[in-house]
Structure formats: C-alpha cells, structure tokens
Amino acid sequence: MAEDITQLVGDISPYVTAAVAAYGAAVLDKAKDESAEAGVAWGRKMLQRIFGTRDEHDAPHPCAIWLTGLTMLISR
C-alpha cells in the first residue's frame, strides 16, 4: 500500500510541479501588467494636469511626448 502511494506521488509529481509553475508565472505576469497599468495611469493624470486635456484628434503637445518617453525610460 505504501509502495503504491509512493509510486503514485512519483508519477504525478512532475505534472503537479509544472501546473504550479505555470500558475505562478501567470500570477507574476498579471501583477506586472497591473503595476505597469498603474504607472501609465499615474503618468497620464500628471500629463493631463500639466498640459490639460485635448480633443482626441489633436496632436499631443511636444513636451507631453518627451515626458512620456522619459517616464518609460525611468520605469525600466
């Protein structure tokens, strides 16, 4: 009986390990995405406060483009 359990654990162990690793990677990816979205939202709010809001068809202010690039470099 104990040998059967040992054999079963040995057989399923790689599958359980792979499932846990995949789930862990998915959780980490989601956390990174949420963190990035929060950073982008913060940057967007700051730029809107500095430069105001514009019609979506208007070209962005050149300083806004520069600050967005700077923010992306800093967040790396």
Secondary structure, DSSP 8 states (H G I E B T S, - for coil): -HHHHHHHHHHHHHHHHHHHHHHHHHHHHHHHHHHHHHHHHHHHHHHHHHH----TTS---HHHHHHHHHHHHHH-
